[in-house]
Structures are given as structure tokens and as C-alpha cells.
Amino acid sequence: MGPRQLPKRDKKTMPLLQWYQSAAVVVMRIFRWDLQLHFFWGFVLTLLGVYWPPLYASGILVTIVKEGLDLWSKKLWSWDDVWLGIIGSLVALGYLSSQDVLVIGL
């Protein structure tokens, strides 16, 4: 018995794989890791408002405080970070509202 051979790749799937890889690069350039992190922190912290209602504002508050600290320490304010944190909080509020678990009314 000879060495095991790998199956031949279908020529139709290779362009799809290459398209997927190039699309992933474009998405990562637009939504960088740090922007994704701000979105998810805003989202998760706002979701915690289910357990204690003042935490509904925590996603936006932490985003602004973090950017204030960046301005103080690095002399840099990033509006991208602020907007993604706020969007994450708003998406969480929308999700909680759609599930009828939002304690406060919008």
C-alpha cells in the first residue's frame, strides 16, 4: 500500500476560499479588534443591567471614562471607540427590550 494521498481540491472552491480570506481582511480593517472589544464591553456591561438597573448605563459610562483616561495618559481621544461602545450598549438595550426583560421603559 502506497503513501496516503490527499484528495484533490475542487477548483471551484478555491476562489471561494480566497474570496472569504480577502473579505475577512477587509472586515478586520474596518472593525479592528479594539473596536470589537469596545462594542462587546458596552454590550456585556449593559446586559448586566438585568441584575441591577443602574448597570444599564455602565456600558456608555465605562466607554467614556476609558476614553477620558486615554486622553489623559496617551493624549489621544478615539471617536471610533466611543461610537462602538455606545452602539454596543444600544444593541444590548434593544435586545433586552425585545425579550421583555428591560426593567426601565424606553
C-alpha positions in Angstrom: 0.0 0.0 0.0 1.4 3.4 -1.1 1.6 6.6 0.9 -1.7 8.2 1.6 -2.7 10.8 -0.9 -4.6 13.9 -0.1 -7.8 14.5 -2.0 -7.6 16.8 -4.9 -9.0 20.3 -4.3 -12.0 21.3 -6.3 -11.1 24.2 -8.4 -14.5 25.8 -7.8 -13.9 26.1 -4.0 -10.5 27.7 -4.1 -11.8 31.0 -5.5 -14.5 30.9 -2.7 -11.8 30.4 -0.1 -9.7 33.2 -1.5 -12.7 35.5 -1.6 -13.5 34.6 2.0 -10.0 35.4 3.1 -9.9 38.7 1.3 -13.3 39.6 2.7 -12.1 38.8 6.2 -9.1 41.1 5.8 -11.4 44.0 4.7 -13.8 43.4 7.6 -10.8 43.4 10.1 -9.6 46.7 8.6 -12.9 48.3 9.2 -13.8 46.6 12.5 -10.4 46.3 14.2 -10.0 44.1 17.3 -10.0 47.2 19.6 -13.3 48.4 18.1 -14.8 45.0 18.6 -13.6 45.0 22.2 -15.4 48.3 22.8 -18.6 47.1 21.2 -18.6 43.9 23.3 -17.7 45.7 26.6 -20.5 48.1 26.0 -22.9 45.3 25.1 -22.0 43.0 28.1 -21.9 45.7 30.7 -25.3 47.0 29.6 -26.7 43.4 29.7 -25.7 43.3 33.4 -28.4 45.9 34.0 -30.9 43.0 34.1 -29.5 42.2 37.6 -29.1 45.8 38.8 -30.8 48.5 36.8 -28.1 51.2 37.3 -25.8 49.0 35.3 -27.8 49.8 32.1 -25.7 53.0 31.9 -22.4 51.2 32.7 -21.6 50.4 29.0 -21.7 54.0 28.0 -20.2 55.3 31.2 -17.2 52.9 31.1 -16.6 53.8 27.4 -16.5 57.5 28.2 -14.3 57.0 31.3 -11.9 54.8 29.4 -11.5 57.4 26.6 -11.1 60.1 29.2 -8.2 58.1 30.7 -6.7 57.6 27.2 -6.9 61.3 26.6 -5.2 61.9 29.9 -2.5 59.3 29.6 -1.9 59.0 25.8 -3.2 62.4 24.7 -5.5 60.6 22.3 -9.3 60.5 22.1 -10.8 58.0 19.7 -14.3 58.7 18.5 -14.4 55.2 16.9 -14.0 53.6 20.3 -16.7 55.9 21.8 -19.2 55.2 19.0 -18.7 51.5 19.1 -19.1 51.4 22.8 -22.4 53.4 22.6 -23.6 51.2 19.7 -22.9 48.1 21.8 -24.9 49.5 24.7 -27.8 50.4 22.4 -27.8 47.0 20.8 -27.9 45.4 24.3 -30.8 47.7 25.3 -32.6 46.8 22.1 -32.1 43.1 22.8 -33.3 43.3 26.4 -36.3 45.3 25.2 -37.1 42.7 22.6 -37.0 40.0 25.2 -39.3 42.0 27.6 -36.7 41.9 30.4 -35.9 45.6 30.3 -36.8 46.9 33.8 -37.0 50.6 32.7 -39.1 51.7 29.8 -37.5 53.2 26.6 
